[in-house]
Amino acid sequence: MAWSGCANLKTFGKSAEGVNSLDLRDGAGVRELIIDTNVLYYGIHTLCYMGHSIVLPECVVSEVERRVYEAVKKGRLEDTRELLDSLAYLSLREVMTLRPNVFPTAGHPCDTAIPRIDPYLVTGKILVTGDDGAYRRWSVSPAAKLAEIHRAKVDIRSAPDWEGLSEDSRYWPRVYHSLSQLLIALRLAQESGVIDKVEVAVQSRRVDVPIKPILRELGIQTETP
């Protein structure tokens, strides 16, 4: 699952020097990233600790909060859409713990609001979206003259490839973090009925994955009043 961070998240875009790509697993030399809402579904929060500086447009916060309110209004998660919206909210909450910059946006959806952010704020930064349509539109907008426009993509084929990380201790925290995120996502999937059952065993011993704190964070009732 992309949200867990088990697969590599990369971006591709055009700059004055030509096509530019970033491997977000490596935080070295990366400028501030102004993210679109959809990048939260891609697990950007799992890379915050690699040295990246994440900027949140106000429209992103509003969109994610609105979606999670709809997802949990019945007091439970019932389908894949509600599960993904809840995961995006958890991603937002984790990014927020790092006290990121929050840029004001006009009262529009992020597709149109982000390229309209104050030119002074976007100059020299990277606008990142996971949507092809937004990437194409932003690339021909006035914002493209001030900032790099990048399309985020998850390299699903990289998910099982951890061999290169074993030789560099810097990446081991990411491995454990991604594993814990994956277990949380699977338990939420079980709670929402997307999958039937999740069992985790370590050295043949069953291990429980605590989910009540996550449900409380989402505003889902876990105990009878």
Buried (B, 14 or more C-beta within 10 A) or exposed (E): BBBBBBBBBBBBBEEEEEEBEBBBBBBEEBEBBBBBBBBBBBBBBBBBEBEBBBBBBBBBBBBBEEBBEEBBEEEBBEEEBBBBBBBBBBBBBBBBEEEBEEBEBEEEBBBBBBBBBEEEBBEEBBBBBBBEEBBEBBBEBEBBEBBBBBBBBBBEEBBEEBEEBEEEEEBEEBBEBBEBBBBBBBBBBBBBEBEEEBEEEEEEEEEEBEBEEBBEEBBBEEEEE
